[in-house]
Amino acid sequence: MRDGVFTSVVLDIFGIVKQGAIVDWYKNIDVKRRIMNMIDDYLYDVVKKEKGIELSDEEMKLVIADVLALAENNYEIFS
């Protein structure tokens, strides 16, 4: 993956988390589930379909889990 494409994917995912975050979002399982679904949709529709980047279901699950863990550990950025 080229650096520019990688950067745009990271920024898009950051925006998705920011968009889904509400006050105390990291404590709310329903909000976290909604954010996870939005990231999953983005990875499938944009990264796989539009950008043509191959990602297995397992790789997508790992990306989502890692993103959520990073976001939860840095929740103040998104609040």
DSSP file (Angstrom, degrees, kcal/mol; ACC not computed):
  #  RESIDUE AA STRUCTURE BP1 BP2  ACC     N-H-->O    O-->H-N    N-H-->O    O-->H-N    TCO  KAPPA ALPHA  PHI   PSI    X-CA   Y-CA   Z-CA
    1    1 A M              0   0    0      0, 0.0     2,-0.0     0, 0.0    52,-0.0   0.000 360.0 360.0 360.0 129.9    0.0    0.0    0.0
    2    2 A R     >  -     0   0    0      1,-0.1     4,-2.7     4,-0.0     5,-0.2  -0.334 360.0-115.3 -68.0 152.2    1.4    3.4   -1.0
    3    3 A D  H  > S+     0   0    0      1,-0.2     4,-2.9     2,-0.2     5,-0.2   0.877 114.5  52.5 -56.9 -41.6    2.0    5.9    1.8
    4    4 A G  H  > S+     0   0    0      2,-0.2     4,-2.1     1,-0.2    -1,-0.2   0.889 111.5  45.8 -64.1 -39.3   -0.6    8.3    0.5
    5    5 A V  H  > S+     0   0    0      2,-0.2     4,-2.2    -3,-0.2    -2,-0.2   0.923 113.3  50.1 -68.1 -44.1   -3.3    5.6    0.4
    6    6 A F  H  X S+     0   0    0     -4,-2.7     4,-2.5     1,-0.2    -2,-0.2   0.926 110.8  49.7 -59.3 -45.9   -2.3    4.4    3.9
    7    7 A T  H  X S+     0   0    0     -4,-2.9     4,-2.6     1,-0.2    -1,-0.2   0.909 110.3  49.8 -61.1 -43.5   -2.5    7.9    5.2
    8    8 A S  H  X S+     0   0    0     -4,-2.1     4,-2.3     2,-0.2    -1,-0.2   0.881 110.7  50.0 -66.1 -36.9   -5.9    8.6    3.7
    9    9 A V  H  X S+     0   0    0     -4,-2.2     4,-2.5     2,-0.2    -2,-0.2   0.929 111.8  48.2 -65.2 -45.1   -7.2    5.3    5.2
   10   10 A V  H  X S+     0   0    0     -4,-2.5     4,-2.5     1,-0.2    -2,-0.2   0.930 113.5  46.8 -61.3 -46.0   -5.9    6.2    8.7
   11   11 A L  H  X S+     0   0    0     -4,-2.6     4,-2.3     1,-0.2    -1,-0.2   0.883 111.5  51.7 -65.1 -38.2   -7.4    9.7    8.5
   12   12 A D  H  X S+     0   0    0     -4,-2.3     4,-2.0     2,-0.2    -1,-0.2   0.921 111.3  46.8 -63.1 -43.9  -10.7    8.3    7.3
   13   13 A I  H  X S+     0   0    0     -4,-2.5     4,-2.3     2,-0.2    -2,-0.2   0.899 110.0  53.6 -66.6 -39.7  -10.9    5.8   10.2
   14   14 A F  H  X S+     0   0    0     -4,-2.5     4,-2.6     1,-0.2    -1,-0.2   0.930 109.4  49.6 -56.9 -45.2   -9.9    8.6   12.6
   15   15 A G  H  X S+     0   0    0     -4,-2.3     4,-2.5     1,-0.2    -2,-0.2   0.861 107.7  53.6 -62.7 -37.1  -12.8   10.6   11.3
   16   16 A I  H  X S+     0   0    0     -4,-2.0     4,-2.1     2,-0.2    -1,-0.2   0.933 111.1  45.1 -63.6 -46.5  -15.2    7.7   11.7
   17   17 A V  H  X S+     0   0    0     -4,-2.3     4,-1.5     1,-0.2    -2,-0.2   0.933 114.2  49.6 -62.9 -45.0  -14.3    7.2   15.3
   18   18 A K  H  < S+     0   0    0     -4,-2.6    -2,-0.2     1,-0.2    -1,-0.2   0.896 110.9  50.2 -60.6 -41.3  -14.5   11.0   15.9
   19   19 A Q  H  < S+     0   0    0     -4,-2.5    -1,-0.2     1,-0.2    -2,-0.2   0.874 114.5  43.4 -65.3 -38.5  -17.9   11.1   14.2
   20   20 A G  H  < S+     0   0    0     -4,-2.1    -1,-0.2    -5,-0.2    -2,-0.2   0.648  91.6 104.5 -83.5 -15.3  -19.3    8.2   16.3
   21   21 A A     <  +     0   0    0     -4,-1.5     2,-0.2    -3,-0.2     3,-0.0  -0.454  41.4 169.7 -75.1 136.3  -17.9    9.4   19.6
   22   22 A I    >   -     0   0    0     -2,-0.2     3,-2.0     1,-0.1     4,-0.2  -0.731  53.3 -52.2-127.1 180.0  -20.1   11.0   22.2
   23   23 A V  T 3  S-     0   0    0      1,-0.3    -1,-0.1    -2,-0.2    56,-0.0  -0.359 128.9  -1.5 -58.0 130.4  -19.5   11.9   25.8
   24   24 A D  T >  S+     0   0    0      1,-0.1     3,-1.9     2,-0.1     4,-0.4   0.782  84.9 154.1  57.4  31.2  -18.1    8.8   27.6
   25   25 A W  G X   +     0   0    0     -3,-2.0     3,-1.6     1,-0.3     7,-0.3   0.833  63.4  65.0 -56.9 -35.0  -18.4    6.8   24.4
   26   26 A Y  G 3  S+     0   0    0      1,-0.3    -1,-0.3    -4,-0.2    -2,-0.1   0.609 102.2  49.4 -69.0 -11.6  -15.6    4.4   25.5
   27   27 A K  G <  S+     0   0    0     -3,-1.9     2,-0.7     1,-0.1    -1,-0.3   0.472  95.3  84.3 -99.6  -5.9  -17.9    3.2   28.4
   28   28 A N    <>  -     0   0    0     -3,-1.6     4,-2.4    -4,-0.4     5,-0.2  -0.870  58.4-165.1-108.4 109.3  -20.9    2.6   26.2
   29   29 A I  H  > S+     0   0    0     -2,-0.7     4,-2.5     1,-0.2     5,-0.2   0.834  89.8  55.3 -63.1 -34.2  -21.0   -0.8   24.4
   30   30 A D  H  > S+     0   0    0      2,-0.2     4,-2.1     1,-0.2    -1,-0.2   0.906 109.8  45.6 -66.9 -40.5  -23.7    0.3   22.0
   31   31 A V  H  > S+     0   0    0      2,-0.2     4,-2.5     1,-0.2    -2,-0.2   0.920 113.3  49.9 -67.4 -43.3  -21.7    3.3   20.8
   32   32 A K  H  X S+     0   0    0     -4,-2.4     4,-2.5    -7,-0.3    -2,-0.2   0.899 110.4  50.8 -62.1 -39.6  -18.6    1.1   20.5
   33   33 A R  H  X S+     0   0    0     -4,-2.5     4,-2.3     2,-0.2    -1,-0.2   0.902 109.8  50.1 -63.9 -40.6  -20.5   -1.4   18.5
   34   34 A R  H  X S+     0   0    0     -4,-2.1     4,-2.2     2,-0.2    -2,-0.2   0.916 111.5  48.1 -63.8 -43.2  -21.8    1.3   16.2
   35   35 A I  H  X S+     0   0    0     -4,-2.5     4,-2.4     2,-0.2    -2,-0.2   0.917 110.6  51.8 -62.8 -43.4  -18.3    2.7   15.6
   36   36 A M  H  X S+     0   0    0     -4,-2.5     4,-2.5     1,-0.2    -2,-0.2   0.902 110.2  49.0 -60.3 -41.5  -17.0   -0.9   14.9
   37   37 A N  H  X S+     0   0    0     -4,-2.3     4,-2.6     2,-0.2    -1,-0.2   0.882 109.9  51.3 -65.9 -38.5  -19.8   -1.4   12.3
   38   38 A M  H  X S+     0   0    0     -4,-2.2     4,-2.2     2,-0.2    -2,-0.2   0.906 111.9  46.6 -65.7 -40.6  -19.0    2.0   10.7
   39   39 A I  H  X S+     0   0    0     -4,-2.4     4,-2.9     2,-0.2     5,-0.2   0.915 111.6  51.7 -66.3 -42.4  -15.3    1.0   10.4
   40   40 A D  H  X S+     0   0    0     -4,-2.5     4,-2.4     2,-0.2     5,-0.2   0.928 110.3  48.6 -59.1 -46.4  -16.2   -2.5    9.1
   41   41 A D  H  X S+     0   0    0     -4,-2.6     4,-3.3     1,-0.2     5,-0.4   0.918 112.4  49.1 -59.5 -44.4  -18.4   -0.9    6.4
   42   42 A Y  H  X>S+     0   0    0     -4,-2.2     4,-2.3     1,-0.2     5,-1.7   0.934 110.9  49.1 -61.8 -47.2  -15.6    1.5    5.5
   43   43 A L  I  <>S+     0   0    0     -4,-2.9     5,-2.3     3,-0.2    -1,-0.2   0.907 119.2  38.8 -60.8 -41.1  -13.0   -1.2    5.2
   44   44 A Y  I  <>S+     0   0    0     -4,-2.4     5,-1.7    -5,-0.2    -2,-0.2   0.960 124.5  35.1 -74.4 -51.7  -15.3   -3.3    3.1
   45   45 A D  I  <>S+     0   0    0     -4,-3.3     5,-1.1    -5,-0.2    -3,-0.2   0.896 133.0  20.7 -74.2 -41.3  -16.9   -0.7    0.9
   46   46 A V  I  <>S+     0   0    0     -4,-2.3     5,-2.7    -5,-0.4     6,-0.3   0.922 128.1  38.2 -95.7 -56.1  -14.0    1.8    0.4
   47   47 A V  I   <S+     0   0    0     -5,-1.7     6,-2.4     3,-0.2    -3,-0.2   0.947 129.3  28.8 -67.3 -48.6  -10.8    0.0    1.2
   48   48 A K  I   <S+     0   0    0     -5,-2.3     4,-0.5    -6,-0.3    -3,-0.2   0.962 132.2  30.1 -76.7 -52.6  -11.6   -3.4   -0.4
   49   49 A K  I   <S+     0   0    0     -5,-1.7    -3,-0.2    -6,-0.2    -4,-0.1   0.968 130.2  28.8 -76.7 -55.0  -14.1   -2.4   -3.2
   50   50 A E  I   <S+     0   0    0     -5,-1.1    -3,-0.2    -4,-0.3    -4,-0.1   0.919 130.5  34.7 -76.8 -44.2  -13.0    1.2   -4.2
   51   51 A K  S   <S-     0   0    0     -5,-2.7    -1,-0.2     2,-0.1    -3,-0.2   0.612  97.9-133.5 -89.0 -12.2   -9.3    1.1   -3.5
   52   52 A G        +     0   0    0     -4,-0.5     2,-0.6    -6,-0.3    -4,-0.2   0.783  48.9 153.4  68.2  28.3   -8.9   -2.6   -4.4
   53   53 A I        -     0   0    0     -6,-2.4     2,-0.4     2,-0.0    -1,-0.2  -0.808  44.1-126.8 -94.1 123.2   -6.9   -3.5   -1.4
   54   54 A E        +     0   0    0     -2,-0.6     2,-0.4    -3,-0.1    -6,-0.0  -0.536  37.0 165.8 -73.1 124.3   -7.2   -7.1   -0.4
   55   55 A L        -     0   0    0     -2,-0.4     2,-0.1   -11,-0.1    -7,-0.0  -0.989  26.1-140.3-137.1 128.4   -8.2   -7.6    3.2
   56   56 A S     >  -     0   0    0     -2,-0.4     4,-2.4     1,-0.1     5,-0.2  -0.372  31.2-107.3 -77.6 166.0   -9.4  -10.9    4.6
   57   57 A D  H  > S+     0   0    0      1,-0.2     4,-2.3     2,-0.2     5,-0.2   0.896 123.1  52.1 -60.0 -38.9  -12.2  -11.0    7.1
   58   58 A E  H  > S+     0   0    0      2,-0.2     4,-2.2     1,-0.2    -1,-0.2   0.906 108.6  49.6 -64.7 -41.9   -9.7  -11.9    9.8
   59   59 A E  H  > S+     0   0    0      1,-0.2     4,-2.4     2,-0.2    -1,-0.2   0.894 110.3  51.1 -63.8 -39.4   -7.5   -8.9    8.9
   60   60 A M  H  X S+     0   0    0     -4,-2.4     4,-2.5     2,-0.2    -2,-0.2   0.915 109.2  50.4 -64.3 -42.2  -10.5   -6.6    9.0
   61   61 A K  H  X S+     0   0    0     -4,-2.3     4,-2.5     1,-0.2    -2,-0.2   0.897 111.0  49.4 -61.5 -41.0  -11.4   -7.9   12.5
   62   62 A L  H  X S+     0   0    0     -4,-2.2     4,-2.7     2,-0.2     5,-0.2   0.912 110.5  49.7 -65.0 -42.9   -7.9   -7.2   13.6
   63   63 A V  H  X S+     0   0    0     -4,-2.4     4,-2.8     2,-0.2     5,-0.2   0.938 112.8  47.4 -60.2 -47.1   -7.9   -3.7   12.2
   64   64 A I  H  X S+     0   0    0     -4,-2.5     4,-2.5     1,-0.2     5,-0.2   0.921 113.3  47.7 -62.0 -45.3  -11.2   -2.9   13.9
   65   65 A A  H  X S+     0   0    0     -4,-2.5     4,-2.4     2,-0.2    -1,-0.2   0.913 114.1  46.9 -63.0 -43.3  -10.0   -4.4   17.2
   66   66 A D  H  X S+     0   0    0     -4,-2.7     4,-2.6     2,-0.2     5,-0.2   0.913 112.4  49.6 -65.5 -42.9   -6.7   -2.5   17.1
   67   67 A V  H  X S+     0   0    0     -4,-2.8     4,-2.8    -5,-0.2    -2,-0.2   0.935 112.6  47.1 -61.5 -46.5   -8.4    0.8   16.2
   68   68 A L  H  X S+     0   0    0     -4,-2.5     4,-2.8    -5,-0.2     5,-0.2   0.906 112.0  50.1 -64.2 -41.2  -10.9    0.5   19.0
   69   69 A A  H  X S+     0   0    0     -4,-2.4     4,-2.2    -5,-0.2    -1,-0.2   0.929 113.4  45.9 -62.4 -44.8   -8.2   -0.4   21.5
   70   70 A L  H  X S+     0   0    0     -4,-2.6     4,-0.9     2,-0.2    -2,-0.2   0.915 114.1  48.7 -63.3 -42.7   -6.1    2.6   20.4
   71   71 A A  H  < S+     0   0    0     -4,-2.8     3,-0.5    -5,-0.2     7,-0.2   0.909 111.4  49.2 -65.5 -41.8   -9.2    4.9   20.5
   72   72 A E  H >< S+     0   0    0     -4,-2.8     3,-1.2     1,-0.2    -1,-0.2   0.892 109.8  51.3 -64.8 -38.9  -10.3    3.7   23.9
   73   73 A N  H 3< S+     0   0    0     -4,-2.2    -1,-0.2     1,-0.3    -2,-0.2   0.682 121.6  34.2 -70.9 -16.6   -6.8    4.2   25.3
   74   74 A N  T >< S+     0   0    0     -4,-0.9     3,-2.1    -3,-0.5     4,-0.5  -0.159  75.6 142.1-126.4  37.2   -6.8    7.8   23.9
   75   75 A Y  G X>  +     0   0    0     -3,-1.2     3,-1.2     1,-0.3     4,-0.7   0.753  61.0  70.5 -55.4 -29.0  -10.5    8.5   24.4
   76   76 A E  G 34 S+     0   0    0      1,-0.3     3,-0.3     2,-0.2    -1,-0.3   0.772  90.6  61.5 -64.5 -23.5   -9.8   12.2   25.3
   77   77 A I  G <4 S+     0   0    0     -3,-2.1    -1,-0.3     1,-0.2    -2,-0.2   0.827 109.5  41.4 -66.8 -30.9   -8.9   12.9   21.7
   78   78 A F  T <4        0   0    0     -3,-1.2    -1,-0.2    -4,-0.5    -2,-0.2   0.490 360.0 360.0 -99.2  -4.8  -12.4   11.9   20.5
   79   79 A S     <        0   0    0     -4,-0.7    -1,-0.2    -3,-0.3    -2,-0.1   0.462 360.0 360.0 -91.8 360.0  -14.5   13.6   23.2
